[in-house]
Amino acid sequence: MSVALRIKEIIKQKKIHQKDLAQRVGVSTVTMSYWCSNHAMPSIETLGSIAKELKVKIADLIVEN
């Protein structure tokens, strides 16, 4: 499973909107949309911020289950 799909899955599970996560992480909604649609990949630092906001480990975002 791609990072994009993992982020989308966790957002859905936690009932968070992409725009809210984007705001918390400090990126635009367009950037978050690109990441969630697999058009771009967040940096490792940003993955850390995303993981922190979603209350998961970075490995949960990048490791296939």
DOTORTOR-76058 format. One record per atom (N, C-alpha, C): residue number from 1; residue in three letters; atom name; z, x, y. Coordinates in steps of 0.1 Angstrom, whole numbers, plus 5000, padded with zeros to 4 digits. Layout:
! residues N
<atom seq="NUM" type="ALA" atom="CA" up="Z" east="X" north="Y"/>
...
! end
This chain:
! residues 65
<atom seq="1" type="MET" atom="N" up="5000" east="5008" north="4988"/>
<atom seq="1" type="MET" atom="CA" up="5000" east="5000" north="5000"/>
<atom seq="1" type="MET" atom="C" up="5000" east="5009" north="5012"/>
<atom seq="2" type="SER" atom="N" up="4992" east="5006" north="5022"/>
<atom seq="2" type="SER" atom="CA" up="4991" east="5014" north="5034"/>
<atom seq="2" type="SER" atom="C" up="5003" east="5012" north="5043"/>
<atom seq="3" type="VAL" atom="N" up="5005" east="5021" north="5052"/>
<atom seq="3" type="VAL" atom="CA" up="5015" east="5020" north="5062"/>
<atom seq="3" type="VAL" atom="C" up="5014" east="5007" north="5070"/>
<atom seq="4" type="ALA" atom="N" up="5002" east="5004" north="5074"/>
<atom seq="4" type="ALA" atom="CA" up="4999" east="4992" north="5081"/>
<atom seq="4" type="ALA" atom="C" up="5004" east="4980" north="5074"/>
<atom seq="5" type="LEU" atom="N" up="5001" east="4979" north="5061"/>
<atom seq="5" type="LEU" atom="CA" up="5005" east="4967" north="5053"/>
<atom seq="5" type="LEU" atom="C" up="5020" east="4967" north="5051"/>
<atom seq="6" type="ARG" atom="N" up="5026" east="4979" north="5050"/>
<atom seq="6" type="ARG" atom="CA" up="5041" east="4979" north="5049"/>
<atom seq="6" type="ARG" atom="C" up="5048" east="4974" north="5061"/>
<atom seq="7" type="ILE" atom="N" up="5043" east="4979" north="5073"/>
<atom seq="7" type="ILE" atom="CA" up="5049" east="4975" north="5086"/>
<atom seq="7" type="ILE" atom="C" up="5047" east="4960" north="5087"/>
<atom seq="8" type="LYS" atom="N" up="5035" east="4954" north="5085"/>
<atom seq="8" type="LYS" atom="CA" up="5033" east="4940" north="5086"/>
<atom seq="8" type="LYS" atom="C" up="5042" east="4932" north="5076"/>
<atom seq="9" type="GLU" atom="N" up="5043" east="4937" north="5064"/>
<atom seq="9" type="GLU" atom="CA" up="5052" east="4930" north="5054"/>
<atom seq="9" type="GLU" atom="C" up="5066" east="4930" north="5059"/>
<atom seq="10" type="ILE" atom="N" up="5071" east="4941" north="5063"/>
<atom seq="10" type="ILE" atom="CA" up="5085" east="4942" north="5068"/>
<atom seq="10" type="ILE" atom="C" up="5088" east="4933" north="5080"/>
<atom seq="11" type="ILE" atom="N" up="5078" east="4933" north="5090"/>
<atom seq="11" type="ILE" atom="CA" up="5079" east="4925" north="5101"/>
<atom seq="11" type="ILE" atom="C" up="5080" east="4910" north="5097"/>
<atom seq="12" type="LYS" atom="N" up="5072" east="4906" north="5088"/>
<atom seq="12" type="LYS" atom="CA" up="5072" east="4893" north="5083"/>
<atom seq="12" type="LYS" atom="C" up="5085" east="4889" north="5076"/>
<atom seq="13" type="GLN" atom="N" up="5090" east="4898" north="5067"/>
<atom seq="13" type="GLN" atom="CA" up="5103" east="4896" north="5060"/>
<atom seq="13" type="GLN" atom="C" up="5114" east="4894" north="5070"/>
<atom seq="14" type="LYS" atom="N" up="5114" east="4902" north="5081"/>
<atom seq="14" type="LYS" atom="CA" up="5125" east="4902" north="5090"/>
<atom seq="14" type="LYS" atom="C" up="5123" east="4892" north="5102"/>
<atom seq="15" type="LYS" atom="N" up="5112" east="4885" north="5101"/>
<atom seq="15" type="LYS" atom="CA" up="5108" east="4875" north="5111"/>
<atom seq="15" type="LYS" atom="C" up="5108" east="4880" north="5125"/>
<atom seq="16" type="ILE" atom="N" up="5102" east="4891" north="5127"/>
<atom seq="16" type="ILE" atom="CA" up="5100" east="4898" north="5140"/>
<atom seq="16" type="ILE" atom="C" up="5085" east="4897" north="5144"/>
<atom seq="17" type="HIS" atom="N" up="5083" east="4894" north="5157"/>
<atom seq="17" type="HIS" atom="CA" up="5069" east="4894" north="5161"/>
<atom seq="17" type="HIS" atom="C" up="5065" east="4908" north="5165"/>
<atom seq="18" type="GLN" atom="N" up="5052" east="4911" north="5163"/>
<atom seq="18" type="GLN" atom="CA" up="5046" east="4924" north="5166"/>
<atom seq="18" type="GLN" atom="C" up="5049" east="4928" north="5180"/>
<atom seq="19" type="LYS" atom="N" up="5047" east="4918" north="5189"/>
<atom seq="19" type="LYS" atom="CA" up="5049" east="4921" north="5204"/>
<atom seq="19" type="LYS" atom="C" up="5064" east="4925" north="5206"/>
<atom seq="20" type="ASP" atom="N" up="5073" east="4919" north="5199"/>
<atom seq="20" type="ASP" atom="CA" up="5087" east="4923" north="5201"/>
<atom seq="20" type="ASP" atom="C" up="5090" east="4937" north="5196"/>
<atom seq="21" type="LEU" atom="N" up="5084" east="4940" north="5184"/>
<atom seq="21" type="LEU" atom="CA" up="5086" east="4954" north="5179"/>
<atom seq="21" type="LEU" atom="C" up="5079" east="4964" north="5188"/>
<atom seq="22" type="ALA" atom="N" up="5068" east="4961" north="5193"/>
<atom seq="22" type="ALA" atom="CA" up="5061" east="4970" north="5202"/>
<atom seq="22" type="ALA" atom="C" up="5069" east="4973" north="5214"/>
<atom seq="23" type="GLN" atom="N" up="5075" east="4962" north="5220"/>
<atom seq="23" type="GLN" atom="CA" up="5084" east="4964" north="5232"/>
<atom seq="23" type="GLN" atom="C" up="5096" east="4973" north="5228"/>
<atom seq="24" type="ARG" atom="N" up="5102" east="4970" north="5217"/>
<atom seq="24" type="ARG" atom="CA" up="5114" east="4978" north="5213"/>
<atom seq="24" type="ARG" atom="C" up="5110" east="4993" north="5211"/>
<atom seq="25" type="VAL" atom="N" up="5098" east="4995" north="5205"/>
<atom seq="25" type="VAL" atom="CA" up="5094" east="5009" north="5202"/>
<atom seq="25" type="VAL" atom="C" up="5088" east="5016" north="5215"/>
<atom seq="26" type="GLY" atom="N" up="5085" east="5008" north="5225"/>
<atom seq="26" type="GLY" atom="CA" up="5080" east="5014" north="5237"/>
<atom seq="26" type="GLY" atom="C" up="5065" east="5016" north="5237"/>
<atom seq="27" type="VAL" atom="N" up="5057" east="5008" north="5230"/>
<atom seq="27" type="VAL" atom="CA" up="5043" east="5009" north="5230"/>
<atom seq="27" type="VAL" atom="C" up="5037" east="4995" north="5234"/>
<atom seq="28" type="SER" atom="N" up="5024" east="4995" north="5237"/>
<atom seq="28" type="SER" atom="CA" up="5017" east="4983" north="5241"/>
<atom seq="28" type="SER" atom="C" up="5015" east="4974" north="5228"/>
<atom seq="29" type="THR" atom="N" up="5013" east="4961" north="5231"/>
<atom seq="29" type="THR" atom="CA" up="5010" east="4952" north="5220"/>
<atom seq="29" type="THR" atom="C" up="4997" east="4955" north="5213"/>
<atom seq="30" type="VAL" atom="N" up="4987" east="4961" north="5221"/>
<atom seq="30" type="VAL" atom="CA" up="4974" east="4965" north="5216"/>
<atom seq="30" type="VAL" atom="C" up="4976" east="4976" north="5206"/>
<atom seq="31" type="THR" atom="N" up="4985" east="4986" north="5210"/>
<atom seq="31" type="THR" atom="CA" up="4987" east="4997" north="5201"/>
<atom seq="31" type="THR" atom="C" up="4994" east="4992" north="5188"/>
<atom seq="32" type="MET" atom="N" up="5003" east="4984" north="5189"/>
<atom seq="32" type="MET" atom="CA" up="5010" east="4978" north="5177"/>
<atom seq="32" type="MET" atom="C" up="5000" east="4971" north="5168"/>
<atom seq="33" type="SER" atom="N" up="4991" east="4963" north="5174"/>
<atom seq="33" type="SER" atom="CA" up="4981" east="4956" north="5167"/>
<atom seq="33" type="SER" atom="C" up="4972" east="4965" north="5160"/>
<atom seq="34" type="TYR" atom="N" up="4968" east="4976" north="5166"/>
<atom seq="34" type="TYR" atom="CA" up="4959" east="4986" north="5160"/>
<atom seq="34" type="TYR" atom="C" up="4966" east="4992" north="5147"/>
<atom seq="35" type="TRP" atom="N" up="4979" east="4995" north="5149"/>
<atom seq="35" type="TRP" atom="CA" up="4986" east="5000" north="5137"/>
<atom seq="35" type="TRP" atom="C" up="4987" east="4990" north="5126"/>
<atom seq="36" type="CYS" atom="N" up="4990" east="4978" north="5129"/>
<atom seq="36" type="CYS" atom="CA" up="4992" east="4968" north="5119"/>
<atom seq="36" type="CYS" atom="C" up="4979" east="4963" north="5113"/>
<atom seq="37" type="SER" atom="N" up="4968" east="4966" north="5119"/>
<atom seq="37" type="SER" atom="CA" up="4955" east="4963" north="5114"/>
<atom seq="37" type="SER" atom="C" up="4948" east="4975" north="5108"/>
<atom seq="38" type="ASN" atom="N" up="4955" east="4986" north="5107"/>
<atom seq="38" type="ASN" atom="CA" up="4951" east="4998" north="5100"/>
<atom seq="38" type="ASN" atom="C" up="4939" east="5005" north="5107"/>
<atom seq="39" type="HIS" atom="N" up="4938" east="5003" north="5121"/>
<atom seq="39" type="HIS" atom="CA" up="4928" east="5009" north="5129"/>
<atom seq="39" type="HIS" atom="C" up="4933" east="5023" north="5134"/>
<atom seq="40" type="ALA" atom="N" up="4946" east="5025" north="5134"/>
<atom seq="40" type="ALA" atom="CA" up="4952" east="5037" north="5139"/>
<atom seq="40" type="ALA" atom="C" up="4965" east="5039" north="5131"/>
<atom seq="41" type="MET" atom="N" up="4970" east="5051" north="5132"/>
<atom seq="41" type="MET" atom="CA" up="4982" east="5055" north="5125"/>
<atom seq="41" type="MET" atom="C" up="4992" east="5060" north="5135"/>
<atom seq="42" type="PRO" atom="N" up="5005" east="5054" north="5135"/>
<atom seq="42" type="PRO" atom="CA" up="5015" east="5059" north="5144"/>
<atom seq="42" type="PRO" atom="C" up="5019" east="5074" north="5140"/>
<atom seq="43" type="SER" atom="N" up="5023" east="5081" north="5150"/>
<atom seq="43" type="SER" atom="CA" up="5028" east="5095" north="5148"/>
<atom seq="43" type="SER" atom="C" up="5041" east="5094" north="5139"/>
<atom seq="44" type="ILE" atom="N" up="5045" east="5105" north="5134"/>
<atom seq="44" type="ILE" atom="CA" up="5057" east="5105" north="5126"/>
<atom seq="44" type="ILE" atom="C" up="5070" east="5102" north="5134"/>
<atom seq="45" type="GLU" atom="N" up="5069" east="5106" north="5147"/>
<atom seq="45" type="GLU" atom="CA" up="5080" east="5102" north="5156"/>
<atom seq="45" type="GLU" atom="C" up="5081" east="5087" north="5158"/>
<atom seq="46" type="THR" atom="N" up="5069" east="5081" north="5160"/>
<atom seq="46" type="THR" atom="CA" up="5069" east="5067" north="5162"/>
<atom seq="46" type="THR" atom="C" up="5073" east="5059" north="5150"/>
<atom seq="47" type="LEU" atom="N" up="5068" east="5065" north="5138"/>
<atom seq="47" type="LEU" atom="CA" up="5073" east="5058" north="5126"/>
<atom seq="47" type="LEU" atom="C" up="5088" east="5058" north="5125"/>
<atom seq="48" type="GLY" atom="N" up="5094" east="5069" north="5129"/>
<atom seq="48" type="GLY" atom="CA" up="5109" east="5070" north="5130"/>
<atom seq="48" type="GLY" atom="C" up="5115" east="5059" north="5138"/>
<atom seq="49" type="SER" atom="N" up="5109" east="5057" north="5150"/>
<atom seq="49" type="SER" atom="CA" up="5113" east="5046" north="5159"/>
<atom seq="49" type="SER" atom="C" up="5111" east="5032" north="5153"/>
<atom seq="50" type="ILE" atom="N" up="5100" east="5030" north="5146"/>
<atom seq="50" type="ILE" atom="CA" up="5097" east="5017" north="5140"/>
<atom seq="50" type="ILE" atom="C" up="5107" east="5015" north="5129"/>
<atom seq="51" type="ALA" atom="N" up="5109" east="5025" north="5121"/>
<atom seq="51" type="ALA" atom="CA" up="5119" east="5024" north="5110"/>
<atom seq="51" type="ALA" atom="C" up="5132" east="5020" north="5115"/>
<atom seq="52" type="LYS" atom="N" up="5136" east="5027" north="5125"/>
<atom seq="52" type="LYS" atom="CA" up="5150" east="5024" north="5131"/>
<atom seq="52" type="LYS" atom="C" up="5151" east="5010" north="5136"/>
<atom seq="53" type="GLU" atom="N" up="5140" east="5005" north="5143"/>
<atom seq="53" type="GLU" atom="CA" up="5141" east="4991" north="5148"/>
<atom seq="53" type="GLU" atom="C" up="5140" east="4981" north="5137"/>
<atom seq="54" type="LEU" atom="N" up="5133" east="4984" north="5126"/>
<atom seq="54" type="LEU" atom="CA" up="5132" east="4975" north="5114"/>
<atom seq="54" type="LEU" atom="C" up="5144" east="4977" north="5105"/>
<atom seq="55" type="LYS" atom="N" up="5153" east="4987" north="5108"/>
<atom seq="55" type="LYS" atom="CA" up="5164" east="4990" north="5099"/>
<atom seq="55" type="LYS" atom="C" up="5160" east="4993" north="5085"/>
<atom seq="56" type="VAL" atom="N" up="5150" east="5002" north="5084"/>
<atom seq="56" type="VAL" atom="CA" up="5146" east="5007" north="5071"/>
<atom seq="56" type="VAL" atom="C" up="5144" east="5022" north="5072"/>
<atom seq="57" type="LYS" atom="N" up="5142" east="5029" north="5061"/>
<atom seq="57" type="LYS" atom="CA" up="5139" east="5043" north="5061"/>
<atom seq="57" type="LYS" atom="C" up="5124" east="5046" north="5063"/>
<atom seq="58" type="ILE" atom="N" up="5121" east="5057" north="5069"/>
<atom seq="58" type="ILE" atom="CA" up="5107" east="5061" north="5071"/>
<atom seq="58" type="ILE" atom="C" up="5100" east="5060" north="5058"/>
<atom seq="59" type="ALA" atom="N" up="5106" east="5065" north="5047"/>
<atom seq="59" type="ALA" atom="CA" up="5100" east="5065" north="5034"/>
<atom seq="59" type="ALA" atom="C" up="5096" east="5050" north="5030"/>
<atom seq="60" type="ASP" atom="N" up="5104" east="5040" north="5034"/>
<atom seq="60" type="ASP" atom="CA" up="5100" east="5027" north="5031"/>
<atom seq="60" type="ASP" atom="C" up="5087" east="5023" north="5037"/>
<atom seq="61" type="LEU" atom="N" up="5083" east="5029" north="5048"/>
<atom seq="61" type="LEU" atom="CA" up="5071" east="5026" north="5055"/>
<atom seq="61" type="LEU" atom="C" up="5059" east="5034" north="5049"/>
<atom seq="62" type="ILE" atom="N" up="5061" east="5046" north="5043"/>
<atom seq="62" type="ILE" atom="CA" up="5050" east="5054" north="5039"/>
<atom seq="62" type="ILE" atom="C" up="5049" east="5055" north="5024"/>
<atom seq="63" type="VAL" atom="N" up="5059" east="5052" north="5016"/>
<atom seq="63" type="VAL" atom="CA" up="5058" east="5054" north="5002"/>
<atom seq="63" type="VAL" atom="C" up="5054" east="5041" north="4995"/>
<atom seq="64" type="GLU" atom="N" up="5045" east="5042" north="4986"/>
<atom seq="64" type="GLU" atom="CA" up="5040" east="5030" north="4979"/>
<atom seq="64" type="GLU" atom="C" up="5051" east="5026" north="4969"/>
<atom seq="65" type="ASN" atom="N" up="5053" east="5014" north="4968"/>
<atom seq="65" type="ASN" atom="CA" up="5063" east="5009" north="4958"/>
<atom seq="65" type="ASN" atom="C" up="5057" east="5007" north="4944"/>
! end
